[in-house]
Structures are given as C-alpha cells and as structure tokens.
Amino acid sequence: MTVHPEKVQILIEEDRTLNLFRGKITDVVYLGEITKYHVTIPNGQVILAKHHNLSSTKTHHVGDNVFVGWAIDDCGLVT
C-alpha cells in the first residue's frame, strides 16, 4: 500500500474517520510553498507528510505529539 505524502494529514486530536497512528514530529523541512514533516510512529517507522504553506494551515514543530493519518480512498495498492 502507498499513500502520497500530500494526502497525509497531521492532527492534534484523534479523528476516527481516518486511518490514524500516534507519532512525534521528528523533522520539519521548509521548502518555500510546501513544508515536509517527518512523523515517527511508535514502531520507529517514519511517515512523510507534505503540506502547502497557506495562512490557514496549522504549523507543527519538532517534538510535537500528533496523530498522522489518511482517508481510505487516498490509499493505493502496489503489486
């Protein structure tokens, strides 16, 4: 299964409509119009999220405890 990083959501509160994992922001890379977030989940894997830098978009910082997830429709099967 694969999920494009721009489809990955970072949330402060749990949302039961998404496939969610608890995690911690371990790296933030500002790239002009987007910011890349690396979220480490408890098993040590890192999930990459890319968010557009809009004034309405919440920013996150290294060390923030968050939920990371995506909608089932945003998953793609890799064979």
C-alpha positions in Angstrom: 0.0 0.0 0.0 1.1 3.5 -0.7 -0.1 7.0 0.2 1.1 10.2 -1.4 2.7 12.5 1.2 0.4 15.3 0.3 -2.6 13.2 1.3 -1.2 12.5 4.8 -2.9 14.6 7.4 -1.3 15.7 10.7 -3.8 16.3 13.5 -3.7 17.3 17.2 -6.8 15.4 18.1 -7.9 11.9 17.1 -10.3 11.6 14.1 -11.9 8.2 13.8 -12.8 8.7 10.1 -9.1 8.3 9.2 -6.5 5.5 9.4 -4.5 7.0 12.3 -1.2 6.5 14.1 0.1 8.4 17.1 3.5 9.9 16.4 6.0 12.6 17.1 7.3 15.3 14.6 11.0 14.4 14.2 11.9 16.7 11.3 10.5 19.8 9.6 11.8 21.0 6.3 10.5 24.3 4.8 10.6 24.3 1.0 9.0 27.5 0.0 5.5 26.7 -1.0 5.4 23.4 1.0 6.7 22.0 4.3 7.8 18.4 4.7 7.1 16.8 8.0 8.7 13.6 9.2 6.5 11.9 11.8 8.0 8.9 13.7 5.4 6.4 14.9 5.9 4.1 17.9 7.4 1.2 15.9 10.2 3.5 14.6 8.9 3.9 11.1 8.8 7.4 9.7 5.7 8.7 7.8 6.3 11.7 5.4 3.7 14.4 5.1 3.8 17.4 2.7 1.6 20.4 3.4 1.1 23.6 1.4 2.2 26.7 3.2 -1.1 28.6 3.4 -2.1 31.1 6.1 -4.9 28.7 7.1 -2.6 25.7 7.6 -1.5 24.8 11.1 2.2 24.6 11.5 3.9 21.9 13.6 7.3 21.8 15.3 9.9 19.1 16.1 8.8 17.3 19.2 5.1 17.9 18.8 3.0 14.8 19.6 0.4 14.4 16.9 -1.8 11.9 15.1 -0.9 11.2 11.5 -3.4 9.6 9.1 -5.2 9.4 5.7 -8.5 8.5 4.3 -9.0 5.0 2.9 -9.7 6.5 -0.5 -6.3 8.0 -0.6 -4.5 4.6 -0.4 -3.1 2.9 -3.5 -2.3 -0.8 -3.8 1.2 -1.6 -5.1 1.6 -5.0 -6.7 
